[in-house]
Amino acid sequence: MAYALSVPRRFFILFLAVLITVGLFLGYRAQVSPEDRLVISSPSIPFITPLPEAKPAVEIFPAALDGRIPAILTVNQPPKSHHPTPLFIGFTRNWPILQQSIVSYIAAGWPPVDIYVVDNTGTMDSNELVLLTLQNPFFVDYSRLRTLGVNIIITPTLLSFAQLQNFFLYTAIRKKWGHYYWSHMDSAVLSDEEKLPYKSLYQKIIDNWNSINKTDKWAIKFFAYDHLALVNVAAYKDVGGWDTHIPFYITDCDFHARLHMKNYTTTDENVGHIFDVGGTVPDLSVFYPGTPSEPLNSERFKYLHKMLDDLQRSKNDAKYGRNRWQAQQRGGKGEPFYRNPVGFEKAIIHWIKTGRTVFAEKWGHRDCDIFEIGKEIDKAWEYKKDWWV
């Protein structure tokens, strides 16, 4: 006959098992750091703050619909002879903001032939074949870009921020450029028309280049941090490019610190007004003068300056974060390479968190000041964690 435990004995054994389990768990917590403990909760990262309301994209450059682009100020026309000034503007989502950035650079004198829009939507040839619609966050109007006179480069797949930076570097190496400029798609620029004697933003870029001592060990010239930046290709190659294991936020901390660890300099420069915006003006025609000989610091210019300043302030003061504009477009379902816009945003949040963890593991430190506290480039991944040891 099978042996059967009495009821009291069964309860005692169950109690003993629970007690041992709790004891083992408490011992584990006492000996293992909080960062290395097993995560028992759900791996899902819910949105702590609400998504912005969907905002349909609209045509913001009606004057360009028939293919005619207004003329820029005569005094902003780029010099006929100048050193190469290749400018990369990477794009992933929100076509209206990208178009505003491009128009602003052209109106400030940057030669369209020197501007390279990098289609980093991950939709392969879909934009080139006009297979996406305006409401799709990853839509790019190639016809408009060609009308504006800029170049188009397509990435082979969707790249993270760090990968995109390395793609800029790779492209520059392939084209044998010793330097290049890059800007964010959510940047907009204006020449400083209030200051006399007047020079366009682009002319100041040329003057800035001519003032550089090319024998100095420089890596980056920042114009309003990296909203516009000049890159020394040799310096980027020397430190091994960007760390793609840190895909988004804090990857700049890692990269810039490594430049400083190898004694390269990064300096701040001023060439005009550079705005960090999360929206667009109603009509891009406002970037162009009524006539090419319009006086400087006109009422149109003052109005445009105020609008861009308001857009920048609104972005920085946004209740739930300055980059909420990125998740405003929600269309495109059923189109090639469709991604759920909400899911796309959530995936980015996962990657940002992961990247911060990798950075901390790499340097044994969670904050951006790894150069200031004496970390060394050759000792990456060898440091003990300084937030619990």
C-alpha positions in Angstrom: 0.0 0.0 0.0 1.3 3.5 -0.9 2.7 5.5 1.9 0.6 8.6 2.7 1.7 11.6 4.7 -0.6 12.9 7.4 -2.1 16.3 6.8 0.0 18.1 9.5 3.2 16.5 8.1 2.3 17.7 4.6 1.8 21.3 5.8 5.1 21.1 7.7 7.0 20.0 4.6 5.4 22.7 2.5 6.3 25.3 5.1 9.9 24.1 5.2 10.2 24.3 1.4 8.9 27.9 1.4 11.3 28.8 4.2 14.3 27.4 2.3 13.2 29.2 -0.9 12.9 32.5 0.9 16.3 32.0 2.6 18.0 31.3 -0.7 16.5 34.3 -2.3 17.5 36.6 0.5 21.0 35.3 0.4 21.2 35.9 -3.3 20.1 39.5 -2.9 22.6 40.0 -0.2 25.5 38.8 -2.3 24.6 40.1 -5.8 24.5 43.7 -6.8 21.1 45.2 -7.8 22.3 45.6 -11.4 23.2 41.9 -11.7 20.1 40.4 -10.1 17.7 38.3 -12.1 14.7 40.3 -13.5 11.6 38.4 -12.5 9.1 41.0 -13.6 7.8 41.3 -17.2 10.4 42.5 -19.7 7.9 44.8 -21.3 8.6 48.6 -21.0 5.2 50.3 -20.9 4.9 54.0 -22.0 5.1 56.0 -18.7 3.9 59.1 -20.5 1.2 59.2 -23.1 1.9 59.3 -26.8 1.2 62.6 -28.6 -2.0 62.8 -30.5 -1.7 61.8 -34.1 -0.9 64.7 -36.3 -1.6 64.3 -40.0 1.2 65.5 -42.3 0.2 68.4 -44.7 1.9 70.1 -47.7 3.9 73.0 -46.2 5.5 74.2 -49.4 2.7 74.8 -51.9 4.9 77.1 -54.0 7.0 74.1 -54.9 4.1 72.0 -56.2 4.7 73.0 -59.8 8.4 72.5 -59.5 9.4 76.1 -59.2 11.6 77.0 -56.1 11.7 80.7 -55.1 15.1 82.6 -55.4 17.1 83.1 -52.2 18.6 86.5 -51.2 21.2 87.7 -53.6 23.6 88.3 -50.7 23.2 84.7 -49.7 24.2 83.2 -53.0 27.2 80.9 -52.4 30.6 81.9 -53.8 31.3 80.4 -57.3 34.5 78.9 -56.0 34.7 77.3 -52.6 36.1 74.3 -50.9 33.8 71.2 -50.7 31.3 71.4 -47.9 29.4 68.1 -48.0 26.5 68.2 -45.5 24.8 65.0 -44.4 21.2 65.3 -43.2 20.0 61.9 -42.0 16.2 61.1 -42.2 14.2 58.4 -40.5 10.7 59.8 -40.1 8.6 63.0 -40.5 9.0 64.4 -44.0 7.7 67.9 -43.2 10.4 68.6 -40.6 13.1 67.2 -43.0 12.0 69.4 -45.8 12.0 72.5 -43.5 15.6 71.7 -42.5 16.8 71.4 -46.2 15.0 74.6 -47.3 16.5 76.5 -44.3 20.1 75.5 -45.3 19.5 76.4 -49.0 18.0 79.8 -48.1 21.0 80.4 -45.8 23.4 79.9 -48.8 24.4 76.3 -48.6 24.8 75.0 -52.1 22.2 72.3 -52.8 24.7 70.3 -54.7 26.7 69.9 -51.4 23.7 68.6 -49.4 23.2 64.9 -49.0 19.9 63.6 -47.7 20.4 60.1 -46.2 17.2 58.1 -46.5 17.5 55.9 -43.4 13.9 54.8 -43.3 14.7 51.1 -43.9 12.1 50.9 -46.6 14.6 50.0 -49.3 13.6 51.5 -52.7 10.0 52.2 -51.6 10.4 56.0 -51.6 12.3 56.0 -54.9 9.5 54.1 -56.5 6.8 56.3 -54.9 5.2 53.5 -53.0 4.7 55.3 -49.7 2.1 58.0 -48.9 2.5 61.3 -47.1 0.9 60.0 -43.9 3.5 57.2 -43.6 6.2 58.4 -41.1 8.9 57.0 -43.4 7.7 58.8 -46.5 10.2 61.0 -48.4 9.3 63.0 -51.5 12.2 62.2 -53.8 10.7 64.4 -56.6 10.7 67.4 -54.2 14.3 66.7 -53.2 15.4 66.6 -56.8 13.6 69.8 -57.5 15.5 71.4 -54.5 18.7 70.1 -56.2 20.0 68.0 -53.3 21.6 64.6 -53.4 19.9 61.4 -52.1 21.7 58.4 -50.5 19.8 55.3 -49.3 21.0 53.2 -46.4 21.0 49.5 -47.0 18.7 49.0 -44.0 17.3 50.9 -41.0 20.3 52.1 -39.0 20.5 53.2 -35.4 21.9 56.7 -34.6 25.4 55.3 -34.0 25.3 53.1 -37.1 24.1 56.2 -39.2 27.1 58.2 -37.9 29.4 55.4 -39.1 27.6 55.3 -42.4 28.4 59.1 -42.8 32.0 58.2 -42.0 32.0 55.3 -44.4 30.6 57.4 -47.2 33.2 60.1 -46.6 36.0 57.6 -46.8 34.6 56.1 -50.0 34.4 59.6 -51.5 37.9 60.5 -50.3 36.6 63.4 -48.2 38.9 64.6 -45.5 36.0 66.4 -43.7 32.3 66.7 -43.8 29.4 68.5 -42.1 26.3 66.8 -40.6 23.0 68.1 -39.2 19.9 66.8 -37.6 16.7 66.6 -39.7 14.9 68.6 -36.9 17.4 71.5 -37.1 16.6 74.7 -38.9 19.0 77.5 -39.6 19.0 81.3 -40.4 21.8 83.7 -41.3 22.4 86.3 -38.7 20.8 89.3 -40.5 20.9 91.5 -37.4 24.7 91.6 -37.4 26.8 94.0 -39.5 28.9 93.7 -41.6 26.7 90.9 -42.9 27.7 87.4 -44.0 25.4 84.6 -44.7 25.6 81.5 -42.5 27.3 79.6 -45.4 29.9 82.3 -45.9 30.6 82.1 -42.2 31.1 78.3 -42.6 33.7 79.0 -45.3 35.4 81.6 -43.1 35.4 79.2 -40.2 37.1 76.5 -42.4 39.7 79.0 -43.6 40.5 79.9 -40.0 41.3 76.4 -38.9 44.9 75.5 -38.3 45.0 72.2 -40.2 48.0 71.0 -38.2 46.0 71.1 -34.9 44.7 67.8 -33.6 41.0 68.7 -33.9 38.1 66.3 -34.3 34.8 68.3 -34.3 33.7 71.9 -34.7 30.3 72.2 -33.0 27.8 74.9 -34.2 25.1 74.8 -31.5 26.4 71.4 -30.3 25.8 68.8 -33.0 22.8 70.4 -34.5 25.4 71.3 -37.1 28.9 69.9 -36.8 32.1 69.7 -38.9 33.9 66.4 -38.7 37.6 65.5 -39.2 37.6 62.1 -40.9 41.1 61.2 -39.8 40.2 61.7 -36.1 37.0 59.6 -36.4 39.0 56.8 -38.0 41.7 57.0 -35.4 39.3 56.3 -32.5 37.5 53.5 -34.4 34.2 55.3 -35.2 31.1 55.2 -33.1 30.3 52.3 -30.8 27.2 50.6 -32.4 26.6 48.6 -29.2 25.4 51.9 -27.8 22.8 52.7 -30.5 21.1 56.0 -29.4 21.3 58.3 -26.4 24.6 58.5 -24.5 26.5 57.1 -27.6 27.7 60.7 -28.1 29.1 60.7 -24.6 31.1 57.6 -25.4 32.4 58.8 -28.7 33.3 62.3 -27.8 35.0 61.1 -24.6 37.1 58.7 -26.6 38.2 61.5 -28.9 39.3 63.5 -25.9 41.1 60.5 -24.4 43.3 60.5 -27.6 43.9 64.3 -27.2 41.6 65.5 -30.0 39.9 68.8 -29.5 36.2 69.7 -29.9 35.4 73.4 -30.1 32.2 75.5 -30.2 31.8 77.9 -33.0 29.1 80.4 -34.1 28.0 80.9 -37.7 24.4 82.1 -37.2 21.0 81.0 -35.8 20.6 77.3 -35.4 17.3 76.0 -34.0 16.3 72.6 -32.6 12.6 72.3 -33.5 9.8 69.7 -33.2 7.4 71.3 -35.7 7.3 73.3 -38.8 6.2 76.8 -40.0 2.9 76.8 -41.9 4.5 77.6 -45.3 8.2 77.2 -46.2 7.9 80.1 -48.6 8.6 82.3 -45.6 12.3 81.2 -45.8 12.5 83.0 -49.2 12.5 86.8 -49.7 9.8 88.7 -51.6 12.5 89.7 -54.0 16.2 88.6 -54.2 17.2 92.2 -53.2 15.0 92.3 -50.1 16.6 94.4 -47.3 18.3 92.5 -44.5 16.5 92.0 -41.2 13.1 92.5 -42.9 9.8 92.0 -41.3 9.6 88.6 -43.0 12.9 87.6 -41.4 11.8 88.8 -38.0 8.6 86.9 -38.3 10.4 83.7 -39.4 13.0 84.1 -36.6 10.2 84.4 -34.0 8.3 81.3 -35.4 11.4 79.2 -35.2 12.3 80.4 -31.8 8.7 79.6 -30.6 9.0 76.1 -32.1 12.3 75.5 -30.3 10.9 76.8 -27.0 7.8 74.6 -27.4 9.9 71.6 -28.0 12.1 72.2 -25.0 9.1 72.9 -22.8 7.0 69.9 -23.9 5.4 68.3 -20.9 6.2 64.7 -21.8 9.5 65.1 -23.5 11.2 67.1 -26.3 11.1 64.3 -28.9 7.4 63.6 -28.9 7.1 64.9 -32.4 8.8 61.7 -33.6 5.7 59.6 -32.9 3.0 62.0 -34.3 2.5 60.3 -37.7 0.6 57.1 -37.6 -0.3 56.2 -41.3 1.1 53.9 -43.9 -0.6 50.6 -42.9 -0.4 48.1 -45.7 2.4 49.9 -47.5 5.8 48.2 -48.2 8.0 47.7 -45.1 5.2 49.0 -42.8 6.0 49.3 -39.1 3.4 50.0 -36.4 4.4 53.6 -35.4 3.6 53.0 -31.8 5.6 49.8 -31.7 8.5 51.5 -33.5 8.6 54.2 -30.8 8.4 51.5 -28.1 11.3 49.6 -29.7 13.4 52.8 -29.7 12.8 53.1 -25.9 14.0 49.6 -25.4 17.2 50.3 -27.4 17.8 53.5 -25.5 17.6 51.7 -22.2 19.9 48.9 -23.5 22.4 51.4 -24.7 22.7 53.0 -21.4 23.3 49.7 -19.8 26.1 48.9 -22.3 27.7 52.3 -21.7 27.7 51.7 -17.9 29.2 48.2 -18.3 31.8 49.5 -20.7 33.1 52.2 -18.5 32.1 51.1 -15.0 30.3 54.4 -14.8 26.8 55.6 -15.6 27.3 59.3 -16.3 28.7 61.2 -19.3 31.8 62.5 -17.5 34.0 59.4 -18.2 36.8 61.6 -19.6 36.7 64.1 -16.8 37.0 61.4 -14.1 40.1 59.8 -15.8 38.8 56.8 -17.8 41.2 55.6 -20.4 40.4 54.4 -23.9 42.5 51.3 -23.7 40.9 50.2 -20.5 37.3 50.1 -21.7 35.4 47.0 -20.4 38.0 46.5 -17.7 36.6 48.9 -15.1 34.6 47.8 -12.0 31.2 49.3 -11.5 31.5 52.4 -9.4 27.8 52.7 -8.5 27.7 49.8 -6.1 31.3 48.7 -5.3 
